[in-house]
Amino acid sequence: MHSPILLVEDDADIRGLLFEVLTEVGGFLVYTVETASAAQALMAGCGDSFAAVVLDISLPDGDGRDLCASLRRQGFHLPVILLSGEDDIVRGFEAGADDYLVKPFGIAELLARIAAQLRRTAPQVRPMPARIEQAA
């Protein structure tokens, strides 16, 4: 089993598909949240335990690029892969993203990009706590 990934996606259909692919095909342990505030709360509690964040930029309570920038300001260095229907890629990288995929994208490409990011950072991940409180 690969290290845990935080998936932040508000669209239930996309979130469900990505969860299924990341767990069943990728072998990842995936935690999902629907909002920037829930992601921020989960990261505050156990952010050092995640190997990567897959983050949609269009969230109901904020822009994923702003969340990415906030995580960087808080000292989180884990890979962040932004997902978006927009192709304003430069803004994503300026916010601190490590990679950026424009929807629609291929599942194989997403898995390959996650694997590439994890090859660079795997030794920095700390073990996941035994119990994680569900973020609101």
C-alpha positions as CSV (number, residue, x, y, z in Angstrom):
1,M,0.0,0.0,0.0
2,H,1.3,3.4,-0.9
3,S,1.4,6.3,1.4
4,P,-1.8,8.3,2.1
5,I,-3.1,10.8,-0.4
6,L,-5.5,13.6,0.4
7,L,-8.0,14.2,-2.4
8,V,-9.8,17.5,-2.3
9,E,-12.7,17.5,-4.9
10,D,-16.2,18.9,-4.5
11,D,-17.8,17.1,-7.5
12,A,-19.1,13.8,-6.1
13,D,-18.9,12.0,-9.4
14,I,-15.3,13.0,-10.0
15,R,-14.3,12.4,-6.4
16,G,-15.8,8.9,-6.5
17,L,-14.1,8.0,-9.7
18,L,-10.7,9.3,-8.5
19,F,-11.1,7.6,-5.2
20,E,-11.8,4.3,-6.9
21,V,-8.9,4.6,-9.4
22,L,-6.4,5.8,-6.8
23,T,-7.3,3.0,-4.4
24,E,-8.0,0.1,-6.7
25,V,-5.6,0.8,-9.6
26,G,-3.0,2.9,-7.8
27,G,-3.0,1.1,-4.5
28,F,-3.1,4.3,-2.5
29,L,-4.8,5.0,0.8
30,V,-7.0,7.9,-0.1
31,Y,-8.7,10.4,2.2
32,T,-11.3,12.6,0.6
33,V,-12.8,16.0,1.5
34,E,-15.1,18.3,-0.4
35,T,-14.0,21.8,0.7
36,A,-10.9,23.9,1.3
37,S,-11.8,24.4,4.9
38,A,-12.1,20.6,5.5
39,A,-8.7,20.1,3.8
40,Q,-7.1,22.8,5.9
41,A,-8.5,21.2,9.1
42,L,-7.2,17.8,8.1
43,M,-3.8,19.1,7.1
44,A,-3.6,21.0,10.5
45,G,-4.1,17.7,12.3
46,C,-2.0,15.3,10.3
47,G,-0.7,17.0,7.2
48,D,2.8,15.6,7.7
49,S,1.3,12.1,7.3
50,F,0.1,12.6,3.7
51,A,2.4,11.8,0.8
52,A,0.6,14.1,-1.6
53,V,-2.4,16.3,-2.2
54,V,-4.6,16.0,-5.3
55,L,-6.5,19.3,-5.3
56,D,-9.2,20.7,-7.5
57,I,-9.0,24.5,-7.9
58,S,-12.8,25.1,-8.0
59,L,-14.1,24.4,-4.5
60,P,-17.3,25.7,-2.9
61,D,-15.5,27.7,-0.2
62,G,-12.5,28.9,-2.0
63,D,-9.9,28.5,-4.8
64,G,-7.6,25.5,-4.6
65,R,-4.7,27.7,-5.6
66,D,-5.2,29.8,-2.5
67,L,-5.3,26.6,-0.4
68,C,-2.1,25.5,-2.0
69,A,-0.4,28.8,-1.3
70,S,-1.7,28.6,2.3
71,L,-0.2,25.1,2.8
72,R,3.1,26.4,1.5
73,R,3.1,29.3,3.9
74,Q,2.4,26.9,6.7
75,G,5.6,24.9,5.8
76,F,4.0,21.9,4.1
77,H,6.4,20.6,1.4
78,L,4.5,17.6,0.2
79,P,3.6,17.4,-3.5
80,V,0.5,19.2,-4.6
81,I,-1.1,18.3,-7.9
82,L,-3.8,20.7,-9.0
83,L,-6.8,19.6,-11.1
84,S,-8.7,22.2,-13.1
85,G,-11.1,22.8,-16.0
86,E,-9.1,26.0,-16.6
87,D,-5.7,26.1,-18.2
88,D,-4.3,28.9,-16.1
89,I,-1.3,26.7,-15.3
90,V,1.1,29.6,-14.5
91,R,-1.2,30.7,-11.6
92,G,-1.2,27.2,-10.2
93,F,2.6,27.0,-10.2
94,E,2.9,30.4,-8.7
95,A,0.7,29.3,-5.9
96,G,3.2,26.5,-5.1
97,A,1.8,23.5,-7.0
98,D,4.2,20.8,-8.1
99,D,2.1,19.7,-11.0
100,Y,-1.1,20.7,-12.8
101,L,-3.6,18.7,-14.8
102,V,-6.3,20.2,-17.0
103,K,-9.6,18.4,-17.0
104,P,-10.4,16.1,-18.8
105,F,-7.2,14.2,-18.2
106,G,-6.2,10.5,-18.5
107,I,-6.2,8.4,-15.4
108,A,-2.9,6.8,-16.4
109,E,-1.4,10.3,-16.7
110,L,-2.6,11.2,-13.2
111,L,-1.2,8.0,-11.7
112,A,2.1,8.5,-13.5
113,R,2.4,12.1,-12.2
114,I,1.6,11.1,-8.6
115,A,4.2,8.3,-8.9
116,A,6.8,10.8,-10.2
117,Q,6.1,13.2,-7.4
118,L,6.3,10.5,-4.8
119,R,9.7,9.2,-6.1
120,R,11.1,12.6,-5.1
121,T,9.5,12.9,-1.7
122,A,8.8,9.5,-0.2
123,P,11.4,9.6,2.6
124,Q,9.8,12.8,4.0
125,V,6.4,11.2,4.8
126,R,5.7,10.4,8.5
127,P,3.4,7.5,9.5
128,M,-0.3,8.1,9.6
129,P,-1.8,8.5,13.0
130,A,-3.8,5.5,14.2
131,R,-7.0,7.5,14.4
132,I,-8.0,10.4,12.2
133,E,-11.0,12.6,13.1
134,Q,-13.2,13.3,10.1
135,A,-13.0,17.0,9.1
136,A,-16.2,18.9,8.7
